[in-house]
Amino acid sequence: MEKAHILDEKAIGRAVTRIAHEIIERNKGIDECILVGIKTRGAFLAKRLAKKIAEIEGKEIRAGELDITLYRDDLTVKSETKEPLVQDVAIAHDVTDQKVILVDDVLYTGRTVRAAMDAVMDLGRPSQIQLAVLIDRGHRELPIRADYVGKNIPTSKQERIVVELEEIDQTEKVVIHE
């Protein structure tokens, strides 16, 4: 059941624009940066960020995506370690000595981000890994925090944040469900 409407299409667009500016400012440009979207919605948000950064900077930022299975008991995990299983890595750029900016829709426990960091580290040794998320809802189980946040939304553990993007859901909004 929908409890609250948090962001609409315009608010999501503003958040993406703000995060794009913050990424450029913090990294003093984009020359050593690679955006990496965590599938599914993080990959679409990364594409939007890449487009916005290109508009601002006048040049393309390198980008890629990771397909990892979320850390849930109803999805595939490595049986002996219970870690999320990395499904597919589509990063055509060498990450060594680069600033890798992971992009996801919702930051919750931090387990998805940890799995994504492991996948990136398997590809090389970045100089830095940063994290951009549309929504930070708290309840971390690991010492992970986002460098760029569209909106902080404190939630209870019983609530769910649902991000819907035009590319997949044919609508654009963020809502809290009970």
Order of alpha helices (4+ residues) and beta strands (2+ residues): beta-alpha-beta-alpha-beta-beta-beta-alpha-beta-beta-beta-alpha-beta
